[in-house]
């Protein structure tokens, strides 16, 4: 995975968590993901992130939610949020 794919996944995770309206304290997780994004951008000397962010934002919700699961595991985030995301993914799969 190259650095732009990794960055797209991080942005996807951010927008995936943002879509989880049922999780009341998501702003704390969003802050942690944003810090991870900023650290990644700094560490990899990435200058322009707008296109990568737009690509992530335009991905289907189910993809953003999968990205969220990966990043939440890295952050050792709330199990409650992880379960809510898995439940949402299952709902989306069965809605097709």
C-alpha positions, 0 to 999 in steps of 0.5 A: 500500500503506497502512502496515498492509499494509506492516506485515503484509508485514513480519510475514509475512516474519518468520514466513516466515523462521521457518518455514525450518528448513533454514536454520541461521543464520536467527536473524541474519536474524530479528533484522534483520527484527525491527529493520526492523519496530520501525523501521517501527512507530516511524517510522509511529507505530503503537501497536497491532500485535497484530491486524496481526501475527496477520493475518500469522501466519495467512496461508498459508505460501506468502504468508509466504514471498513476503513474505520474498522481498520483505523479504530483497531490501530487507535484501540478505540471504543469497542462500542463504536466498532460494534455499531460500525459492524452492525451498520455494515451488515445492514448495508450488505442486507439492504442490497 
